[in-house]
Amino acid sequence: MKAITVLVGAACALIASAAMAQERLPVRDAKQLMLSALDAPDGKAHGILVGEVADAISKRFNATTPIYIDVSTEKRYAQPGCSRLNVRFWQDGVQLPNYGAGGLQAPRRQTIDFGINYCRDGQPPRSPVLMDMRRRP
């Protein structure tokens, strides 16, 4: 009986963690995720870069893991459909050149972040900031 209780508890935990996992859309660039983040109530969107660009980046850095993209909203503007977005690209297992010593560095996670003021029409916002979405300490 005790073993069944443990198994049921473990199954419930697994189901809960799967439900909380972010769905990642396969995308060829970040634009679709940026638009999704503009529309999302929590201001977030998650994806995996696919296609020729993803293949070229992975090949260049000898990486075999997917390139992930996470978009989050930092601020919303008064102008509808406009926000300050943070776009993060990251990949595990990246091998960078070991400049000066030759060879390659040990595989590790590489992350690139950039911020962009973005509207659904692709233009920057014309209005002042309405709400800061970042957590305050």
Residue frames as a rotation matrix with the C-alpha (Angstrom) as fourth column:
MET 1
0.563 0.826 0.000 0.00
0.826 -0.563 0.000 0.00
0.000 0.000 -1.000 0.00
LYS 2
0.421 -0.489 -0.764 2.82
0.178 -0.781 0.598 2.38
-0.890 -0.387 -0.242 0.86
ALA 3
-0.639 -0.689 0.340 4.46
0.423 0.054 0.904 1.75
-0.642 0.722 0.257 -2.55
ILE 4
-0.103 0.700 0.706 1.19
0.975 -0.069 0.211 2.62
0.196 0.711 -0.676 -4.34
THR 5
0.770 0.375 -0.517 0.91
0.529 -0.828 0.186 5.88
-0.358 -0.417 -0.835 -2.40
VAL 6
-0.065 -0.892 -0.448 4.47
0.100 -0.453 0.886 6.78
-0.993 0.013 0.119 -3.37
LEU 7
-0.687 -0.175 0.705 3.80
0.669 0.224 0.709 5.95
-0.282 0.959 -0.037 -7.04
VAL 8
0.334 0.883 0.331 0.57
0.930 -0.365 0.035 7.97
0.151 0.296 -0.943 -7.11
GLY 9
0.657 -0.152 -0.738 2.36
0.284 -0.857 0.429 10.91
-0.698 -0.492 -0.520 -5.48
ALA 10
-0.446 -0.894 -0.046 5.19
0.195 -0.147 0.970 10.73
-0.873 0.424 0.240 -7.99
ALA 11
-0.437 0.370 0.820 2.73
0.900 0.168 0.403 10.52
0.011 0.914 -0.406 -10.90
CYS 12
0.674 0.720 -0.164 0.84
0.731 -0.682 0.009 13.58
-0.105 -0.126 -0.986 -9.63
ALA 13
0.309 -0.655 -0.689 4.08
0.083 -0.703 0.706 15.55
-0.947 -0.276 -0.163 -9.30
LEU 14
-0.674 -0.577 0.462 5.12
0.454 0.171 0.875 14.56
-0.583 0.799 0.147 -12.82
ILE 15
-0.016 0.767 0.641 1.76
0.985 -0.096 0.140 15.59
0.170 0.634 -0.754 -14.29
ALA 16
0.774 0.301 -0.558 1.87
0.473 -0.860 0.191 18.93
-0.422 -0.412 -0.808 -12.43
SER 17
-0.085 -0.885 -0.459 5.40
0.053 -0.464 0.884 19.70
-0.995 0.051 0.086 -13.64
ALA 18
-0.652 -0.088 0.753 4.46
0.721 0.238 0.651 18.82
-0.237 0.967 -0.092 -17.23
ALA 19
0.399 0.884 0.245 1.45
0.912 -0.409 -0.009 21.13
0.092 0.227 -0.969 -17.03
MET 20
0.717 -0.162 -0.678 3.66
0.202 -0.882 0.425 23.96
-0.667 -0.441 -0.600 -15.77
ALA 21
-0.339 -0.888 0.311 6.28
0.593 0.056 0.803 23.48
-0.731 0.457 0.507 -18.50
GLN 22
-0.003 0.280 -0.960 6.24
-0.473 -0.846 -0.245 26.18
-0.881 0.453 0.135 -21.16
GLU 23
0.615 0.235 0.753 5.14
0.538 0.573 -0.618 25.10
-0.577 0.785 0.226 -24.60
ARG 24
-0.248 -0.781 -0.573 7.86
-0.162 -0.550 0.820 25.92
-0.955 0.296 0.010 -27.10
LEU 25
0.819 0.574 0.007 6.85
-0.025 0.048 -0.999 26.69
-0.573 0.818 0.054 -30.67
PRO 26
-0.107 -0.842 0.528 9.25
0.809 0.235 0.539 25.85
-0.578 0.485 0.656 -33.51
VAL 27
0.846 0.348 -0.404 10.09
0.115 -0.859 -0.498 29.18
-0.521 0.375 -0.767 -35.25
ARG 28
0.440 -0.688 0.577 12.46
0.863 0.146 -0.483 30.33
0.248 0.711 0.658 -37.98
ASP 29
-0.545 -0.591 0.595 13.01
0.265 -0.795 -0.546 33.73
0.795 -0.140 0.590 -36.30
ALA 30
-0.841 0.110 -0.530 11.95
0.527 -0.057 -0.848 35.56
-0.123 -0.992 -0.009 -33.15
LYS 31
-0.861 0.486 0.151 9.23
-0.391 -0.822 0.415 37.73
0.325 0.298 0.897 -34.76
GLN 32
-0.079 0.887 -0.455 6.37
-0.009 0.455 0.890 35.26
0.997 0.074 -0.028 -34.19
LEU 33
-0.106 -0.030 -0.994 7.33
0.922 0.371 -0.110 34.95
0.372 -0.928 -0.012 -30.51
MET 34
-0.959 -0.237 -0.158 7.60
0.277 -0.905 -0.324 38.72
-0.066 -0.355 0.933 -30.14
LEU 35
-0.551 0.829 0.095 4.06
-0.493 -0.416 0.764 39.09
0.673 0.374 0.638 -31.48
SER 36
0.098 0.572 -0.815 2.84
0.396 0.728 0.559 36.29
0.913 -0.377 -0.155 -29.19
ALA 37
-0.534 -0.373 -0.759 4.41
0.840 -0.131 -0.526 38.00
0.096 -0.919 0.383 -26.17
LEU 38
-0.946 0.232 0.227 2.64
-0.212 -0.971 0.111 41.25
0.246 0.057 0.968 -27.07
ASP 39
-0.144 0.979 -0.145 -0.70
-0.534 0.047 0.844 39.40
0.833 0.199 0.516 -26.92
ALA 40
-0.201 0.029 -0.979 -0.01
0.514 0.854 -0.081 37.10
0.834 -0.520 -0.187 -23.95
PRO 41
0.792 0.574 0.210 -1.59
0.102 -0.463 0.880 38.08
0.602 -0.676 -0.425 -20.61
ASP 42
0.771 -0.568 -0.287 1.72
0.410 0.098 0.907 37.33
-0.487 -0.817 0.309 -18.84
GLY 43
0.768 -0.428 -0.476 3.74
-0.583 -0.775 -0.243 38.97
-0.265 0.465 -0.845 -21.64
LYS 44
-0.221 -0.896 0.385 5.80
-0.607 0.435 0.665 35.85
-0.763 -0.087 -0.640 -22.38
ALA 45
0.866 0.367 -0.340 6.38
-0.497 0.558 -0.664 33.49
-0.053 0.744 0.666 -25.31
HIS 46
0.013 -0.850 0.527 8.80
-0.542 0.437 0.718 30.59
-0.840 -0.295 -0.455 -25.76
GLY 47
0.895 0.288 -0.341 10.13
-0.436 0.400 -0.806 28.81
-0.095 0.870 0.483 -28.82
ILE 48
0.193 -0.836 0.514 12.86
0.285 0.549 0.786 26.76
-0.939 -0.005 0.344 -30.45
LEU 49
0.161 -0.238 -0.958 14.76
-0.807 -0.590 0.011 28.16
-0.568 0.771 -0.287 -33.43
VAL 50
0.242 -0.031 0.970 14.56
0.363 0.930 -0.061 25.78
-0.900 0.367 0.236 -36.42
GLY 51
0.972 0.207 0.108 15.65
0.155 -0.231 -0.960 25.85
-0.174 0.951 -0.257 -40.03
GLU 52
0.553 -0.786 0.275 18.77
0.546 0.093 -0.833 26.91
0.629 0.611 0.480 -41.90
VAL 53
0.260 -0.459 0.850 19.80
-0.515 -0.810 -0.280 29.65
0.817 -0.365 -0.447 -39.46
ALA 54
0.702 0.051 0.710 19.55
-0.682 0.333 0.651 27.32
-0.203 -0.942 0.269 -36.46
ASP 55
0.910 -0.366 0.193 21.50
0.400 0.898 -0.182 24.63
-0.107 0.242 0.964 -38.31
ALA 56
0.423 -0.779 0.463 24.24
0.268 -0.381 -0.885 27.09
0.865 0.499 0.047 -39.31
ILE 57
0.331 -0.264 0.906 24.63
-0.801 -0.587 0.121 28.44
0.500 -0.765 -0.406 -35.75
SER 58
0.828 0.029 0.560 24.73
-0.399 0.732 0.552 24.95
-0.394 -0.681 0.617 -34.23
LYS 59
0.814 -0.553 0.179 27.26
0.543 0.613 -0.574 23.78
0.207 0.564 0.799 -36.81
ARG 60
0.377 -0.685 0.623 29.50
-0.138 -0.707 -0.694 26.82
0.916 0.175 -0.361 -36.28
PHE 61
0.002 -0.332 0.943 29.68
-0.944 -0.311 -0.107 26.23
0.329 -0.891 -0.314 -32.52
ASN 62
-0.672 -0.329 -0.663 29.72
-0.260 0.944 -0.204 22.40
0.693 0.035 -0.720 -32.59
ALA 63
-0.676 0.514 0.528 26.48
-0.619 -0.006 -0.785 22.30
-0.400 -0.858 0.323 -30.58
THR 64
-0.891 0.370 -0.264 23.93
0.128 0.761 0.635 19.51
0.436 0.532 -0.726 -30.85
THR 65
-0.510 0.736 -0.445 21.20
0.722 0.085 -0.687 20.93
-0.468 -0.671 -0.575 -28.59
PRO 66
0.259 0.703 0.662 18.30
0.920 -0.388 0.052 23.14
0.294 0.596 -0.747 -29.72
ILE 67
-0.898 -0.369 0.240 18.51
0.305 -0.914 -0.267 26.93
0.318 -0.166 0.933 -29.74
TYR 68
-0.087 0.878 -0.470 15.85
0.994 0.049 -0.093 28.23
-0.059 -0.475 -0.878 -27.37
ILE 69
-0.697 -0.006 0.717 14.16
0.159 -0.976 0.146 31.64
0.700 0.216 0.681 -27.55
ASP 70
-0.150 0.641 -0.753 12.42
0.984 0.025 -0.175 33.24
-0.093 -0.767 -0.635 -24.57
VAL 71
-0.550 0.078 0.831 10.59
0.241 -0.938 0.248 36.55
0.799 0.337 0.497 -25.02
SER 72
-0.151 0.501 -0.852 9.37
0.984 -0.004 -0.177 38.49
-0.092 -0.865 -0.493 -22.00
THR 73
0.379 0.397 0.836 7.67
0.463 -0.863 0.201 41.85
0.801 0.311 -0.511 -21.61
GLU 74
-0.606 -0.637 -0.477 9.55
0.762 -0.292 -0.579 44.41
0.229 -0.714 0.662 -19.54
LYS 75
-0.708 0.409 -0.576 7.15
-0.021 -0.827 -0.562 47.34
-0.706 -0.386 0.594 -20.02
ARG 76
-0.118 0.722 0.681 3.84
0.983 0.184 -0.025 47.93
-0.143 0.667 -0.731 -21.72
TYR 77
-0.978 -0.211 0.006 3.21
0.206 -0.949 0.238 51.21
-0.044 0.234 0.971 -23.50
ALA 78
-0.374 0.881 -0.289 -0.02
-0.209 -0.384 -0.899 53.22
-0.903 -0.276 0.328 -23.52
GLN 79
-0.216 0.240 -0.947 -0.20
-0.976 -0.094 0.198 52.63
-0.042 0.966 0.254 -27.28
PRO 80
0.611 0.526 0.592 -2.12
-0.533 0.826 -0.183 49.36
-0.585 -0.204 0.785 -27.78
GLY 81
0.974 -0.180 0.141 -0.02
0.228 0.790 -0.569 46.42
-0.008 0.586 0.810 -28.98
CYS 82
0.399 -0.873 0.279 3.30
-0.186 -0.375 -0.908 48.00
0.898 0.310 -0.312 -27.98
SER 83
0.991 -0.133 -0.024 5.83
0.059 0.265 0.962 46.85
-0.121 -0.955 0.270 -25.36
ARG 84
0.133 -0.991 0.002 9.48
-0.975 -0.132 -0.176 46.81
0.175 0.021 -0.984 -24.37
LEU 85
0.961 0.223 -0.161 10.52
-0.218 0.975 0.051 43.20
0.169 -0.013 0.986 -24.94
ASN 86
-0.029 -0.955 0.297 13.53
-0.855 0.177 0.487 41.22
-0.518 -0.240 -0.821 -23.81
VAL 87
0.850 0.214 -0.481 14.48
-0.472 0.714 -0.517 38.57
0.233 0.666 0.708 -26.36
ARG 88
0.078 -0.811 0.579 16.82
-0.810 0.287 0.512 35.82
-0.582 -0.509 -0.635 -25.11
PHE 89
0.650 -0.067 -0.757 18.47
-0.491 0.723 -0.486 33.21
0.580 0.688 0.437 -27.33
TRP 90
0.068 -0.683 0.728 20.26
-0.934 0.212 0.286 30.37
-0.350 -0.699 -0.623 -25.52
GLN 91
0.683 0.026 -0.730 21.85
-0.413 0.838 -0.356 27.05
0.603 0.545 0.583 -26.32
ASP 92
0.658 -0.468 0.589 23.64
-0.445 0.390 0.806 24.42
-0.607 -0.793 0.048 -24.25
GLY 93
0.500 -0.518 0.694 26.81
0.524 0.819 0.234 22.66
-0.689 0.247 0.682 -25.40
VAL 94
0.982 -0.163 0.094 28.28
-0.029 -0.625 -0.780 25.62
0.186 0.764 -0.618 -27.29
GLN 95
0.369 -0.927 -0.070 32.03
0.801 0.280 0.529 25.40
-0.471 -0.251 0.846 -27.93
LEU 96
0.981 -0.087 -0.173 33.72
-0.143 -0.929 -0.340 28.77
-0.131 0.359 -0.924 -28.43
PRO 97
0.467 -0.884 -0.021 37.27
0.297 0.180 -0.938 29.17
0.833 0.432 0.346 -29.76
ASN 98
0.729 -0.364 -0.581 39.90
0.600 -0.070 0.797 29.34
-0.330 -0.929 0.167 -27.03
TYR 99
0.833 -0.371 0.410 41.61
0.053 -0.684 -0.727 32.51
0.551 0.627 -0.551 -28.29
GLY 100
0.400 -0.791 0.463 45.29
-0.895 -0.446 0.011 32.74
0.198 -0.419 -0.886 -27.43
ALA 101
-0.170 -0.442 0.881 45.59
-0.667 0.710 0.227 29.11
-0.725 -0.549 -0.415 -26.30
GLY 102
-0.693 -0.037 -0.720 44.18
-0.666 0.417 0.619 27.51
0.277 0.908 -0.313 -29.43
GLY 103
-0.882 0.390 -0.263 41.53
0.407 0.913 -0.010 24.82
0.237 -0.116 -0.965 -29.67
LEU 104
-0.108 0.943 0.316 38.06
-0.018 -0.320 0.947 25.09
0.994 0.096 0.051 -28.22
GLN 105
-0.607 0.042 0.794 36.69
-0.776 -0.245 -0.581 25.91
0.171 -0.969 0.181 -24.79
ALA 106
-0.931 0.349 0.104 34.71
0.279 0.866 -0.414 23.28
-0.235 -0.357 -0.904 -22.90
PRO 107
-0.460 0.839 0.292 31.05
0.419 -0.084 0.904 23.09
0.783 0.538 -0.313 -23.98
ARG 108
-0.802 0.254 -0.541 28.76
0.456 -0.325 -0.828 25.43
-0.386 -0.911 0.145 -22.03
ARG 109
0.282 0.949 0.144 25.54
0.919 -0.224 -0.324 27.40
-0.275 0.224 -0.935 -22.18
GLN 110
-0.896 -0.432 0.103 25.71
0.442 -0.840 0.316 30.59
-0.050 0.329 0.943 -24.26
THR 111
0.155 0.961 -0.229 23.04
0.906 -0.230 -0.355 33.24
-0.393 -0.152 -0.907 -23.87
ILE 112
-0.892 -0.293 0.345 22.37
0.414 -0.835 0.361 36.40
0.183 0.465 0.866 -25.86
ASP 113
0.032 0.896 -0.442 19.80
0.869 -0.243 -0.430 38.95
-0.493 -0.370 -0.787 -24.67
PHE 114
-0.915 -0.237 0.327 18.59
0.348 -0.874 0.340 42.08
0.205 0.425 0.882 -26.39
GLY 115
-0.291 0.822 -0.489 15.86
0.504 -0.303 -0.809 44.57
-0.813 -0.482 -0.326 -25.63
ILE 116
-0.895 0.077 0.438 13.56
0.381 -0.377 0.844 46.08
0.230 0.923 0.309 -28.22
ASN 117
-0.479 0.807 -0.346 10.66
-0.265 -0.508 -0.819 48.52
-0.837 -0.301 0.457 -28.17
TYR 118
-0.998 0.058 0.037 8.19
0.061 0.496 0.866 46.77
0.032 0.866 -0.499 -30.46
CYS 119
-0.280 0.956 -0.088 4.63
-0.683 -0.263 -0.682 47.12
-0.675 -0.131 0.726 -31.72
ARG 120
0.179 0.464 0.868 2.39
0.237 0.836 -0.496 44.75
-0.955 0.295 0.039 -33.66
ASP 121
0.973 0.225 -0.054 2.98
0.017 -0.301 -0.953 46.84
-0.231 0.927 -0.297 -36.80
GLY 122
0.486 -0.861 0.154 6.75
0.855 0.430 -0.291 46.39
0.185 0.273 0.944 -36.46
GLN 123
0.149 -0.377 0.914 7.36
0.117 -0.911 -0.395 50.03
0.982 0.166 -0.092 -35.52
PRO 124
-0.797 -0.407 -0.447 8.61
0.500 -0.029 -0.865 51.44
0.339 -0.913 0.227 -32.21
PRO 125
0.115 0.893 -0.436 5.97
0.993 -0.121 0.014 52.85
-0.040 -0.434 -0.900 -29.83
ARG 126
-0.343 -0.134 0.930 5.01
0.367 -0.930 0.002 56.51
0.864 0.342 0.368 -29.98
SER 127
0.608 0.688 0.396 3.51
-0.165 -0.379 0.911 56.62
0.776 -0.619 -0.117 -26.47
PRO 128
-0.190 -0.668 0.720 4.97
-0.896 -0.181 -0.405 56.76
0.400 -0.722 -0.564 -22.94
VAL 129
-0.829 -0.185 -0.528 5.41
0.015 0.936 -0.352 53.69
0.560 -0.299 -0.773 -20.73
LEU 130
0.178 0.957 0.228 2.17
-0.524 -0.103 0.845 52.50
0.833 -0.270 0.484 -19.15
MET 131
0.872 0.175 0.457 3.32
-0.483 0.460 0.746 49.67
-0.079 -0.871 0.485 -16.86
ASP 132
-0.233 -0.967 -0.106 6.68
-0.933 0.253 -0.257 48.19
0.275 0.039 -0.961 -15.83
MET 133
0.697 0.563 -0.444 6.28
-0.496 0.826 0.268 44.37
0.518 0.033 0.855 -15.99
ARG 134
-0.209 -0.854 -0.477 9.60
-0.012 0.490 -0.872 43.54
0.978 -0.176 -0.112 -14.28
ARG 135
0.612 0.353 -0.708 9.54
0.642 0.301 0.705 42.37
0.462 -0.886 -0.043 -10.69
ARG 136
0.315 -0.476 0.821 10.76
-0.460 -0.833 -0.306 44.89
0.830 -0.281 -0.482 -8.18
PRO 137
-0.508 -0.608 -0.610 13.00
0.221 0.592 -0.775 43.84
0.832 -0.528 -0.167 -5.28
